[in-house]
């Protein structure tokens, strides 16, 4: 395992893990913690870095927005200034800007550091792990219980993963996972899906109405389906 930090010597410094197997395979990048209050995504990513049976190459950034993860907020301050800095929603600011002062506009620099790291890795498949406050089936629907695909090429992967999850892992009373293509402008999914139409890009969105332990389990199960059945093909 190769480990390094991006955004070094700042409060936004966060770890990157790269696994290189001697078994040939695809290259996959997984990012968690773009929104710090979506804890199941980044906790599942932290668990994933302990896995040792990867093939090919796997890049993991478990806590991309480290300060938000530490505060368990969507982004630091959530619209209110923190220590004189007003942060913005990281998942509306991709690909970011490397030429701004990190002390004045850290959101742009964080998103750019993530963008450059994932782009330089040149993954075949790019996944980010999120959560939503409500299910897509709620009377006031949001994005929970969905895999969101970033481009047409990615849609079949999402359909296969959700089919296997709903068949073998969904618990009684839970909402079946579905698929959608609904990433907002500036989102990690939207940027990479459009920038790389020949790559597979998708987002996991668990439903925060469920208990945290079950949401982490769902994230891990969806990724396991991907690794063990879809990705190995």
Residue pairs with C-beta under 8 A, 6 or more apart in sequence:
1 17
1 18
1 19
1 49
2 17
2 18
2 19
2 20
3 15
3 16
3 17
3 18
4 15
4 16
5 13
5 14
5 15
5 16
6 13
6 14
6 16
6 61
6 113
6 114
6 117
7 13
7 14
7 102
7 109
7 110
7 113
10 102
10 106
11 66
11 67
12 65
12 66
12 67
12 102
12 106
12 109
12 110
13 66
14 33
14 61
14 62
14 63
14 64
14 65
14 66
15 61
15 62
15 63
16 59
16 60
16 61
16 117
17 49
17 59
17 60
17 61
17 62
18 57
18 58
18 59
18 60
18 121
19 52
19 54
19 57
19 58
19 59
19 60
20 57
21 54
21 55
21 56
21 57
23 55
23 56
24 55
24 56
25 54
25 55
25 56
25 57
25 231
25 232
26 55
26 56
26 124
26 125
26 231
27 56
27 57
27 58
27 59
27 121
27 122
27 123
27 124
27 125
28 56
28 57
28 58
28 59
28 123
28 124
28 125
28 126
28 127
28 231
29 58
29 59
29 60
29 61
29 118
29 121
29 123
29 125
29 126
29 127
30 45
30 48
30 58
30 59
30 60
30 61
30 127
30 128
30 129
30 223
31 45
31 60
31 61
31 64
31 114
31 118
31 126
31 127
31 128
31 129
31 188
32 41
32 42
32 43
32 44
32 45
32 46
32 60
32 61
32 62
32 63
32 64
32 128
32 129
33 41
33 42
33 45
33 61
33 62
33 63
33 64
33 65
33 66
33 68
33 69
33 129
34 64
34 65
34 90
34 91
34 114
34 128
34 130
34 188
35 41
35 65
35 68
35 74
35 75
35 89
35 90
35 91
35 130
35 131
36 42
36 63
36 65
36 67
36 68
36 69
36 70
36 71
36 72
36 73
36 74
36 75
36 76
37 68
37 72
37 73
37 74
38 74
38 129
38 130
38 131
38 132
38 208
39 69
39 72
39 131
39 212
40 129
40 131
40 206
40 208
40 212
40 215
40 216
40 218
40 219
41 128
41 129
41 130
41 131
41 204
41 206
41 219
42 62
42 63
42 64
42 69
42 129
43 212
43 216
43 219
44 129
44 216
44 219
44 220
44 223
45 60
45 61
45 62
45 63
45 129
46 62
46 63
47 216
47 220
48 60
48 62
48 220
48 223
49 60
49 62
54 227
55 232
57 121
59 117
59 118
59 121
59 123
61 114
61 117
61 118
63 69
64 90
64 110
64 114
65 75
65 90
65 110
67 76
68 74
68 75
68 76
68 87
68 90
74 89
75 87
75 88
75 89
75 90
75 107
76 82
76 85
76 87
77 85
77 86
77 87
79 86
80 86
85 103
85 104
85 106
87 106
87 107
88 107
89 107
90 107
90 110
90 111
91 130
91 184
91 186
91 187
91 188
92 184
92 185
92 186
92 187
93 107
93 108
93 111
93 186
94 111
94 114
94 115
94 186
94 187
94 188
94 190
94 191
94 192
95 111
95 112
95 115
95 191
95 195
96 107
96 108
96 109
96 110
96 111
96 112
96 113
96 114
96 115
97 105
97 108
97 109
97 112
98 109
98 112
98 116
100 108
100 109
102 109
114 188
115 191
118 126
118 192
123 199
124 199
124 200
125 157
125 199
125 200
125 201
125 231
126 150
126 192
126 196
126 199
126 200
126 201
126 202
127 201
127 202
127 203
127 204
127 223
127 226
128 188
128 189
128 203
128 204
129 203
129 204
129 219
130 143
130 203
130 204
130 205
130 206
131 144
131 205
131 206
131 207
131 208
131 215
132 142
132 143
132 144
132 146
132 205
132 206
132 207
132 208
133 142
133 144
133 208
133 209
134 140
134 141
134 142
134 144
134 207
134 208
134 209
135 141
135 142
135 144
135 145
135 175
135 207
135 209
136 142
136 143
136 144
136 145
136 146
136 175
136 178
136 180
137 145
137 175
138 144
138 209
143 180
143 182
143 205
144 175
144 205
144 206
144 207
144 208
144 209
145 175
145 176
145 177
145 178
145 205
145 206
145 207
146 177
146 178
146 179
146 180
146 205
147 158
147 161
147 162
147 177
147 178
147 179
147 180
147 202
147 203
147 204
147 205
147 222
148 158
148 179
148 180
148 181
148 182
148 183
148 189
148 202
148 203
148 205
149 155
149 157
149 158
149 179
149 180
149 181
149 193
149 201
149 202
150 181
150 183
150 189
150 190
150 192
150 193
150 194
150 201
150 202
150 203
151 181
151 193
151 194
151 196
151 197
151 199
151 201
152 197
153 197
153 198
153 199
153 200
154 193
154 199
154 200
154 201
154 202
155 179
155 181
157 200
157 202
157 226
157 230
158 179
158 202
159 179
160 229
160 230
161 222
161 225
161 226
161 230
162 176
162 177
162 178
162 179
164 225
164 229
164 230
165 177
165 218
165 221
165 222
165 225
166 176
166 177
169 218
169 221
169 225
170 176
170 177
171 214
174 210
175 207
177 222
183 189
183 190
183 193
183 203
184 190
187 203
188 203
189 201
189 202
189 203
192 199
192 201
193 201
204 219
204 222
204 223
206 215
206 218
206 219
207 215
208 215
210 218
